[in-house]
């Protein structure tokens, strides 16, 4: 019954009935993101877990805590009109056999990659629960495939967990257990999620209402290819061609 209550309250407070308002699937929402059809937050109704309407600033503060799933609702015209915060359950303390984590993480990797076909943040969170228990009880697995599984799961979850384990991933990359290119992506994602300039140019975005990809803000762009080369990445201009984004900043040679 708990999962039905927020939706009931949302419908009541919006003055709508079930035929007027429908929850979007995560696949629908991802499609709208890709087409630039997601409205700005100040253009829709935002409600907290109790169904009370909140402003954008309050929403952003709650969202930064990483304690909520996202739920979006559309009207009969298919337009997103409401956003609901749905609390995540606390991560549980799970029994982990450290000698058997490679097989466990191989199975988690399969579940993680299934998100490419069907995005499900609740599955991402379930994967995270296992990975957090592995890291906290056993440390970083000393097996490249298991280490990659751990990295991918954390990469696909809230920024708080990326920041918590970034030093673990830095050590793994320094020791050859994890690709430096993967580390570069997580470093950039942490920075971009905190509205800071990225270092390696791995993060692009679409502004709401636009179809064209944009490069997220970049620190010291004249030296980005130097930094990318150290992480096993090719020139940024070539990478951005995959997104039809032009990058014409002249690069400073490595020896300068």
Secondary structure, DSSP 8 states (H G I E B T S, - for coil): -HHHHHHHHHHHHHT--TTT-EE--HHHHHHHHHTT----GGGSEEE-TTS-B--HHHHHHHHHTT-EEEEEEE-TTS-EEEEEEEE----------GGGHHHHHHHHHHHHHGGGTS--HHHHHHHHHHHHHHHHHH-S-SSHHHHHHHHHHHHTS-HHHHHHHHHHHHHHHHTTSS-HHHHHHHHHHHHHHTT--BSS---EEE-TT--SEEE--BSSGGGHHHHHHHTT---HHHHHGGGT---------TT-
